[in-house]
Every structure is written in C-alpha cells, then in structure tokens.
Amino acid sequence: MPVHPPFFSQIILHLDVAHDGAMNMAVDQAWLEQATMPVLRVYTWDRPTVTIGYAQNLARIREALPAWPVVRRWTGGGVVMHEADHTYSLIVPSCHPWAQVSAVESYRLIHGSLAEALDAGGSPGCRLTLPEDVIEGPLCFTAPALHDVLRDGVKVAGAGQRRGRLGLLHQGSVQHVVIQPNFWLGWAGRLASEVSVVREAPPDVLLRASELAAKRFSLPQWMSDREDLLG
C-alpha cells in the first residue's frame, strides 16, 4: 500500500507532444487558467533547452549555461537542463481545496508520492531531501532543496512552483533514472482515484497557449526583465 493515498478524486493525464521552450511554458499557464480539475501534464522538448526560474538573473548565470535556447519559467527554482530529463507539470485549479496546501507541505506530498512511484517503477532507494542534504546554488540538479528526491546521494527530481489566485502550478523534472513507458499512468493512479488520458489539450487551451508563447515566453524582455505584451 502506498504511504500517500490519492490526493484527488479525478485527474487528467495529458501526454503531450514535443514543443519548443516558449510553447511548453505557455501550455502550462493556459492549463492553469482554464482547468476545472487537476492536470498531470507530461511533455518533451523539440531540442535541448534550458529553463531558468522566474526570479533568476539571466545575465549573472549566462556564462554557466550551454549554448541552448533559454526560456524563463513562470515558476521559481533554479536552472534546469532539459535534454535527457523527464518533464512534467502538476496543475491544480484554485477551485480545488488541494491548491491551498502550503508550499512546504505540497512539495513533501507531491515528491513523496513521486519517490514511491519511482521505487515501484524500478528505481529503488528514492527518498526525500532532508535539511542536512540541502545545498544552495543556481543550478537545480546540483543544489538539492528541501523535499526534493534523492537516490544514492544524487538528486533525481526537483521542481518549481507558482501559487496564486489561479491555483497551483508545480513544474518538475526527473533525471538520472530510467522511466518505464507506463510510469506516468501509474503515478497518476497514485495521485487520483480516476484518471482520464488525453493526447491533446482542449482547443481553448491551445489557442491561449499560442498567445502566451508569442506575447510572453518568447520575448527578449521576458527573459531579461520579466516584462510581456499581455497588458
């Protein structure tokens, strides 16, 4: 029996196709704006990409980054290299009581459930980061934060969050472990009692995502100063 029971009665598992960095960030925001139930979105990248946290100063860290496209996330956290990683977002609309769970507790619960799923999926030994494991630094996977996931002393899962009137956006990356083809469906079944699988987001989500990609996430001023054209 899992330590963590399902958090939701229903969840949408969105197995998305590959997008560029701006569109990946935009789809997450569009889902958060329009979702009426929790969404576990699993997605890939059309090329190696770097994401940086909402509050990070790109000019200060640029020299440490590879010559890949860079996009600023709407969530916090550090630099993440998306090449061989497995990327997901957990989106909880504000109408759901779980969106009100505190930041520290939500990291503990989400990553605790993820660690259990990784254990069951062929990567035994996963555990949550303890206070003595925490390392400060701008690069996410060399600087474990509290309640990240470690395996044999190596960070294998981390995330950034955004919380507000729209609800909770938890953007996560899993690295340094083998993910089986049915892993995400299995984890979704741990998060919710009922799972609906979709391969494409609703048209309204995709339309809004196209606008967000063009007017926010692809703009140089978003990268430098977090400014956009959304008005």
C-alpha positions in Angstrom: 0.0 0.0 0.0 1.3 3.5 -0.8 2.2 5.8 2.1 0.4 8.6 0.3 -3.3 8.0 -0.6 -4.7 9.6 -3.7 -4.9 13.4 -3.4 -7.7 13.9 -6.0 -10.9 12.1 -7.0 -10.1 12.8 -10.7 -7.1 13.9 -12.7 -6.4 14.5 -16.4 -3.2 12.9 -17.6 -2.1 15.0 -20.6 0.6 13.1 -22.6 1.8 16.0 -24.7 4.0 16.1 -27.9 7.3 17.9 -28.1 7.2 21.8 -28.2 9.8 24.5 -28.0 10.5 26.1 -24.7 8.1 29.1 -25.0 5.2 26.9 -26.0 5.9 24.4 -23.2 5.8 27.1 -20.7 2.7 28.6 -22.3 0.7 25.4 -22.3 1.2 25.0 -18.6 0.0 28.6 -17.9 -3.0 28.1 -20.2 -4.0 24.9 -18.5 -3.7 26.6 -15.1 -6.0 29.4 -16.3 -8.7 27.1 -17.7 -8.5 23.7 -15.9 -11.5 22.7 -13.8 -9.9 19.6 -12.4 -6.2 18.7 -11.6 -4.0 18.0 -14.6 -0.8 16.0 -14.7 0.9 17.1 -18.0 3.9 15.1 -19.2 5.9 16.7 -22.1 9.1 16.8 -24.1 11.2 19.3 -25.9 11.8 19.7 -29.6 15.5 20.5 -28.9 17.8 20.6 -25.8 16.6 23.6 -23.8 17.4 25.5 -20.6 14.8 26.8 -18.3 15.5 29.3 -15.5 13.4 30.2 -12.5 11.1 33.2 -12.5 13.4 35.3 -10.2 16.8 34.3 -11.6 19.0 36.9 -13.2 20.0 35.6 -16.7 22.9 38.0 -17.1 24.6 36.6 -14.0 24.3 33.0 -15.0 24.5 33.1 -18.8 28.2 32.1 -18.9 27.4 28.9 -16.9 24.8 27.8 -19.4 25.3 25.7 -22.6 24.6 27.2 -26.0 21.0 26.1 -26.0 17.7 28.0 -26.2 16.8 29.5 -22.8 13.3 30.3 -21.5 12.2 31.8 -18.2 9.6 29.8 -16.3 6.6 31.2 -14.6 7.6 29.2 -11.5 10.5 29.6 -9.1 13.5 27.4 -8.6 16.9 27.2 -10.3 18.4 26.4 -13.7 17.2 23.1 -15.3 18.8 21.5 -18.4 16.2 19.7 -20.4 17.9 17.1 -22.7 17.6 13.6 -21.3 15.2 14.5 -18.5 11.6 13.7 -18.0 9.4 16.8 -17.6 6.0 17.1 -16.0 3.7 19.7 -14.5 1.0 19.2 -11.9 -1.7 21.8 -12.3 -4.3 22.3 -9.6 -7.0 24.9 -10.2 -8.0 27.3 -7.3 -11.4 25.6 -7.0 -9.8 22.5 -5.6 -9.0 22.5 -1.9 -5.6 20.9 -2.5 -4.5 24.2 -4.2 -4.5 25.7 -0.7 -1.9 23.2 0.8 1.1 25.1 2.0 4.2 25.3 -0.3 6.4 23.1 2.0 3.7 20.5 2.5 2.8 20.3 -1.1 6.4 19.7 -2.1 6.6 17.0 0.6 3.4 15.3 -0.6 4.0 15.5 -4.3 7.6 14.4 -4.2 6.9 11.8 -1.6 4.3 10.2 -3.9 6.8 10.6 -6.8 9.5 8.8 -4.9 7.1 6.0 -4.1 6.3 5.7 -7.8 9.9 5.7 -8.8 10.7 3.0 -6.2 7.8 0.8 -7.6 8.9 1.5 -11.2 12.4 0.1 -10.9 14.4 2.9 -9.2 14.6 1.7 -5.6 16.2 3.8 -2.9 14.5 7.1 -3.6 13.9 9.4 -0.6 13.1 13.0 0.2 15.8 15.5 0.8 16.4 16.3 4.5 17.6 19.6 5.9 21.2 18.3 6.1 21.1 17.4 2.3 20.2 21.0 1.2 22.8 22.8 -0.9 22.5 26.4 -2.1 23.2 27.2 -5.7 21.7 28.4 -9.0 21.7 25.0 -10.8 18.7 22.9 -9.8 20.2 19.4 -10.0 23.5 20.3 -8.2 21.6 22.1 -5.4 19.1 19.8 -3.6 16.3 21.8 -1.9 14.2 20.5 1.0 11.8 17.7 -0.1 13.4 17.1 -3.5 14.0 13.5 -4.3 17.5 11.8 -3.9 18.7 8.4 -4.9 22.1 7.2 -3.7 23.1 10.7 -2.9 22.1 12.1 -6.3 19.2 14.4 -6.9 16.8 12.8 -9.3 13.7 15.0 -9.0 13.1 18.7 -8.3 10.5 21.3 -9.1 9.5 24.9 -9.0 6.1 26.3 -8.0 3.8 29.2 -8.6 0.9 29.8 -6.3 -1.9 32.4 -6.6 -5.5 33.2 -7.5 -5.4 30.7 -10.4 -4.3 27.8 -8.2 -1.0 25.8 -8.0 1.5 25.2 -10.9 4.2 22.7 -10.0 6.7 22.2 -12.8 9.0 19.2 -12.2 11.9 17.4 -13.8 13.1 13.8 -13.2 16.7 12.9 -14.2 19.3 10.2 -13.7 16.7 7.4 -13.5 15.0 5.1 -16.1 11.3 5.8 -16.7 9.2 2.9 -17.9 6.6 3.6 -20.6 3.7 3.2 -18.2 5.3 5.1 -15.4 3.2 8.3 -15.7 -0.1 6.4 -15.8 0.9 4.6 -12.7 1.8 7.7 -10.9 -1.4 9.4 -12.0 -3.2 6.5 -10.4 -1.5 7.2 -7.2 -2.5 10.9 -7.3 -6.1 10.3 -8.2 -8.8 7.6 -7.9 -9.9 8.2 -11.5 -7.5 9.1 -14.4 -8.6 10.4 -17.9 -5.8 10.3 -20.5 -5.7 12.9 -23.3 -3.2 13.3 -26.0 -4.0 16.9 -27.0 -5.1 19.8 -24.9 -8.6 21.4 -25.5 -8.7 23.9 -28.4 -9.2 26.8 -26.0 -6.1 25.8 -24.0 -4.0 25.6 -27.2 -5.3 28.9 -28.5 -4.4 30.7 -25.3 -1.0 28.9 -25.2 -0.2 30.3 -28.6 -1.0 33.8 -27.4 1.1 33.4 -24.3 4.0 32.0 -26.2 4.0 35.0 -28.6 3.3 37.7 -26.0 5.3 36.5 -23.0 7.5 33.4 -23.1 9.3 34.0 -26.4 10.1 37.7 -25.8 13.6 39.0 -25.0 12.1 41.4 -22.4 10.5 38.4 -20.6 14.0 36.9 -20.4 15.7 40.0 -19.2 13.1 41.8 -17.1 10.0 39.6 -16.8 8.0 42.0 -19.0 5.5 41.0 -21.6 2.8 42.3 -24.0 -0.2 40.9 -22.3 -1.4 44.3 -20.9 
